[in-house]
Amino acid sequence: MAVINENYLKLPGSYLFAEIARRVTKFKEDNPTANIIRLGIGDVTRPLPEAVIKGLHAAVDEMANAKTFRGYGPEQGYSFLIEKIIATDFATRGVSLDVDEVFVSDGSKSDVGNIQEIFGIDNVVAITDPVYPVYLDTNVMAGRTGELANGKFAGVTYLTCNAENNFTPALPKERVDMIYLCVPNNPTGTTLSKEELKKWVDYAKANGSIILYDAAYEAYIQQKDIPHSIYEIEGAKEVAIEFRSFSKVAGFTGTRCAYTVVPKTVMASTKDGSQYPLNKMWNRRQTTKFNGVPYIIQRGAEAVYTPEGQQQIKEIISYYMANAKTIRDGLKSVGLDVYGGVNAPYIWLKTPKGYDSWAFFDKLLNEVNIVGTPGAGFGPAGEGYFRLTAFGSQESTQEAIERIKTKLSL
């Protein structure tokens, strides 16, 4: 009989967003006329920018002509897109990258989940808590985390982020090998300064650690003194892998395109102590298991970097950040403690006294028909907090806040 990977059995319950969907579906069955406003899953609602649509249409036409038809493309991505990424997202911030250090993919979720495959099973993992569940869950699946006890996995170093430490994780007291940082953070919507990031880079260099830096929301950063890339920090190209996405920047959640930066100077060791570049390992992983992002999609992503595309994504980001302000101001007006929403499209709030995060989820759903995300789903330190997203329409966002102000019993 075939034997399963029993590490999957260590995962508690269902995936966070699957559980949310289950509860909402049950509520809709019981309340078919309810007008539900979804501020839970971070899916975008604005259409693709016009420049992107034009790029997609042009690429579709190319595929209809034998002279311009494309079959298999490079697994790492087409150079026309990679060159635009480097010139616009990094060179403008003083960061130099080679074309073979950028890997185009079908999403940051895929990449941050798959990156652990190139690391040894005995590596010690550190994650900020709370944080996006994929970092932890994929390491559990790989067998790198030990057993679950009292809400935490024995082999994981949890870096607590809460209101008491201003959502700034402290350096681990013990040595760790793989460090997941999400900046701006999902779910808390908070960021780290250059000074704080420098501490992590210095720690990684001193301990031979690798930073896995998820910058999927960097385009939402509004304050000028917040770095957009970890490579703005001196020495980071020796110890950090960075993940970026077009999903929330240009509405590609259903279109799927992202990229990961693996500098050739990022090294890890074999068991005998020899140094080996992770760039080569990630390239081998991708060429073996991935056939690349479709040509049509990459042409659409390329259009993001045209002058028109850059202006259009700024307008989309401004739209969502106006929603974030509406949510922040509205929640504060009813006396709730609110964080985030300044440099990210996520608003993180403390649940009212007497409610854990799932109880507050049910309260919002039942009393005002609003769907949010329980903080406990993002890790033990997320208990007692709750996430709302700014990705709805401005009309539904305003309606949601009006319901909270007038109908929610606090």
N, C-alpha and C positions, 0 to 999 in steps of 0.2 A: 504493500500500500504506500502511496506517496505521502511524504511527511511535510507538514506545513512549516513555515517560518513562525515559530511560536512567539517571536518578539512582537508580532502584531497583536497577540492576546494581552500584552501588557498595557495597550492603549485603553484608557478609561472611557467607557461609554461610546457614544457616537461622536463624529467630528462636530465641532462647535456649530457651524453654520447648517449642518444637516439637522441638528437638534432644534435650532431656531425654526427651520422650515417645517419641521414636524409639528411644532406647537402652533405655528401660524396657520398651517393647513387645518388642524383640528379646530382652531378658533373660527375659521371661515366656514367650516362645515356646520358649526353650531350657531353661527351668526352670519348668514349669507348676505345680509344687506349692509353689513358694517363697511364703512369707508376706511380702509387701512392705509396709513401712511408709513412707508418703509424708510426708516433712517438707521437701519441695522447694517446689512452687508454693504461693503464699500464699492458698490457698482455705480458707474457713471450713468447719467441720464441725458446729457447734451449730445447732439449728433456729431459725427465726425466733422472736423474742419473742412471747409470747402476746398482748400488746397489739397488735402489728403484725398478727397473724393476725385478730384481731377487727376491726381497721380494714379489712383487705382484704375480709373477708366482708361487712361492712356496705356497702362500696363496690360489691361484686359485686351485692348485692341492689338497690342503687340503679340499676344498669345494666339491671335487669330490669323497671323501672317507667318508663313513658313520661314521667311527671311529673318524675322525677329522673335520667333517662338523660342521659349526657354524650357529645357527639361530640368534634370538635376542641377542644382546650383551648389556652390561651395558650402560645406556644412558650417563653416565659420561665419558666413554672411558675405554678401556682395561688397566689393570694395567701394562702390559708389555710395553706399549707406555708411559704411564704417568711416570713410574719410570725412563725411559730413558730421558724424558723431564726434570725432576727435577735434575737428576744427571749431565746432560750435559749443559743445558741452565741456571741453577740457582746455583747449589751447587758450580760450578767452579767459580762463582762470589761472593761467600760468602753468598748466600741467601738460607735459609732452608725453605722447603715447605713440607706439608703433602700431601699424595696421594689424599685425598679427597678435596684438595684445587685447583686441576687442572681439568678442564672440556674440553674434546676433542669435537670438533664441526666440522661442514661442511664449516666453513669459518669465518674469522674475520668480514666480511661485515654483515653476519647474526648476529653475537654476538653483535657488536656495535650498530646494529639496534634494537635488541631484548632486550638489557640490560635495556633500559628505562622502560620496562614493570614492573619491580620490584620497581620502584620509584613512589611516589605520584604525582598526577597531578599538585599540586600547587608548586612543586619545581621550583626554578629559575635556568635556564640553562645558562652556559657560554661556548662559543666556540671560539677558535682562528679563526681569519678571515684574510686570506682565509684558507679554510680547506676542507677536504673530505666531500661531500654533505650529506652523509648518516646520520651523527650526527644530523644535523639540521632537515633534512626532516622527520626523524622518530619521532622526538619530535613535529614537526608540525602535523603529522598524529595523534599523541596521544592527541593533544589539549593542549599542555603545553606552547605554544609560543605566544599566542595573535595574533593580526592581522598584516598583511604586510603593511608597509607604508614607502615610499621613499627607497625601497630596503632592509629594515630591519624589522624583526618581533619585535613587541613592547615588548614582554615578554622575550626576549633573551638579554643576555649581550655579546656584541661582543668585542673580545680581538684583536685589530688590530695588524697585523704583516706586516711590510713593510721595505723597505730599510732604512727609516729614523730611525727606532728603531732596526735595525739589525735583524729583524724578531724574536725578543724576546718579547713575550707578557707581558704587565704590569699587575700586580695584580689588580683585580677589586676594584674600590673605594667603591662599595656597596657589601653587603654579597650575595653570590650565594651558591646554594646547589649542583649542578652537574657540574663538570668541565671537558670538553673534551680536552685532550692534545694528539697530534699526533707527536711522536718523534722517528726517523727522520720524518719531516713533509711532508705530501702529501697535497699540491702540491709544496711547496717552496724548498724542499730538504734540509732544514736547521735543525739544532739540538739545544738542550739546554744543557748547562753545568751542572755539579753536583750542583754548587752554585745556578744556576737558578732554578733547580728542587727542591732544598731544600726550596727555598722561597715558592713554591707551596705547598709542603708537610706541612710546618709550617702554611701556610694560612688555609689549609684544616683542620688541627687539631684545630686551634684556632676558626674556624667558624662552625665546624661540617659538613663540606662539604665532598663530595666523588669525587675523581679524577678518571676519566675513561681514562685510558692511553693506547693508541693504539701504540704498538711497532712492527707493522707488518714488518717494514724495518730495524729492529735493526741489522740484520746480515750484512748489507751494511756499517755499521759504520767502518771507517778506522782509525780515530784518537784515540789514546789510552786513552785520558783523558775524552772521552765522555761515559757516562753510557749507558749500553745496556738494563737495566731494572730499572724501578722506585724503585724497592725494594732494589737497592743498596744505596738508600737514607734512612738514619735513620728515623724511624717513618712511612715510607710509607706503611708498612703492616697493619697499623691501618686505613688508609684512601684511599687506591688505589686499583682499579681493573685493571688488565693488560691483553691486548689482543695480541696474537701472531698468526702467520700464516705460513704454509708451501708453500703458493702460490708463492711468489717471491723468497723465499729461495731455494726451491727445485723443482720449476716448477709445482706446484700443482694447478694452476689456473683452469684447466679442470678436476682435480682429486678430489679436495675439501677436505681439512683437515686443521684444525687450533686448537687452544686451548685458553681458557680463565682462568686466575688465579684469584680466589676469596678467599683471606685469611679469615680464620674464625674470625680473629680479626677486620675485617672491619664491623663496626656497623652503623646502621641508626636508627632513632627513629619513634615510632608510634605517633599518634596525642596526646596521653596522656603523651608523654615524655619517654616511656619505650624504652630501647635499644634492637635492634633485629639484629642478624647476617645476613648479605646479602648472605653469603655462603648458608645458609639453603633456602633462598628464590630463589636463582638462581638454586639450586638443584631441588627444587619443580617445578620451571618453566620448566626446561629441561626434567624432568621425565614425566611431563604432556604433553608437546608439541613436544617432540623430541625423536626419537627412536634410536639415536646414529649414529655414522659414521660406514660405513660397515667395517667388519673385514678385508677384503682384503686391503682396503685403509689404515687402521691403521697399518697393517703389512708393507705396503710400506713406511709409515711415520717412522716406527720404524727403517727401514734400513738406514734412514738419519743419525742415530746416531752410525752406525758402523764406524770403522776407514776408510773404503773405502768410505762410504757415506759422511763423514765429509770432506774428501779430494775432492770428486767430487763436492760438493756444493760450496766449496771454489773456485774451478776452474770456476764454473758457475758465481759466484758473481764477480770474477776478470774479466771475459769476459764482463759482463754488465758494470762494472765500467770503463773498457777501453773505451767502447762506450761513457760513461758519459764524460770522459776527451776529447774525440774527439769532442763531441758537445760543451762543454765549450770552448775549445781552438778555435774552428772554429767560434763560435758566437762572441767571444771577438775580433777575428781578423778582423771582419767587423764592429767593433765599437759598438756593443750592450752591454748593462749592464747585466751581468749574475750572478746568484746566485745558490747555491745548487750544486749538482753533485759531491761533495767531500765525503760526508758520506751517500749518498742516490742516487738512480738511476734516480732522477728527476732533471731537469735543469729548472730554473725559470728565465725568462728574462723580462726586461722592453720592452714594445712595442715601435717601432719607433715613433717619434713625428708625431702627426696628425692621429694616428690610435688607436681606442679603441681595446679591445681584440678580439671581434668578427670580426671587420674589418681586423685585422691582420690575423685571421684564414682564411678568404676568400682570402686575398692576398697570403698567403703561398700556399693555395690549388690551386689557379688559376695560379700563376706565376711559381711555381716550383713543383707543385703536391705533396706537403708534408702536412700531417695531424698532427696538434698539438692540444692542448686544451686551449681554451680561459680562462684567469684568472678569468673573471667575473663569470664563472660557479662555482667557489669555494667560492664566497661570495663578498660583496661590495668592500672590500679592495683588491680583486684580479683584479679589473678593472685597465687596464693599464699594466697588466703583462700577461705572456703567459707561458704554460708548455710544455716542450718536455721530452720524456722518453728515457731511454737508453736500452730498452728491445728489440730493433730490432736486426737484424743480423749486424755483423761488416761491411759487404759489403754494406748493404743498409744504414747504419748510415754514412759511409764515403761518399757514393753517395749523401746523403741528404745534408751534409755539403758542398760538392763541388758545388751542385746546388745553395745553399744559397750564397756561395762566388762569383759565376760567373753569376748567372741569376736573383737573387732577387734584385729588385731596392729599395735601401734604401736612 
